[in-house]
Amino acid sequence: MTEEKVALPAVDGLVFRAITVADIDGWLALVRRIAAVEKPPWHEQRSDLEDVFAPSKHDPAVNTVGG
């Protein structure tokens, strides 16, 4: 299976880029704000988000995007 690049949207005032380890705190804060409203039975914890950056065949530099 070949990886297909997805075009990032062009939105004034937003910059889209790959998510990095430095983004975990903000990402976790977003997850928690969403969970506070939606009240799911479970939501991602810090360790789950850190696992995204563990060595694997899915490179976060290629397979993540935040804006």
N, C-alpha and C positions, 0 to 999 in steps of 0.2 A: 504494500500500500504506500503510495507516495503522499507526502504532506502537501496539502493545498493551502496556499496563502489566501487569507481573507483580507479584503480591502478595508482599512479602517475608515470610519466616518470622518468627514471634515466638518467640524463644528467650531465656530468662532469662540475663543475663550477656553477651549478644552484642548489638552494635549494627551494623546493616547500613546502608551508605551507598555512594554512588558513589565509585569509585576516582579519586584525583587524582594529579598529578605527584609530590606529596609521598610517595606510597605506593610509588614505583618501587623504592626500596632494599629494603623489606620484601617486595614482590612478587617481586623478583629472588632474594632469599634463599630464599623459598619454592620457586620454580622450581628453584633449584640443589639444595635439600635433596631434592626429589622426584626429580630427575635422578640424584642420587648413589645412590639406592636402586633406581630402575627401570632405570638404565643405558641410556637411549634413545640412538640414533645421533646425535641432534641435539636441542637444547632452546633455548628463547628466550634471547637475549642482551639486555643493557640497551637496545641500539638498537631491538630489536623491540618492547620494552615502551614505549619513548619514542614509537614510531610510533603507538601507540594514541591519543596526544594530539595528533598532527599534524592540521591542519585537514582535515576530511572531512565527509561527510554523516552519519557515525556519531558523535554527540555522546557523549563518555565520561560526562558528567553524567547522561545518560539511559540509556546502553547498557552500563554497568558496575555491578557491585556487589561489595562485599567485606564480610566480617564477622569 
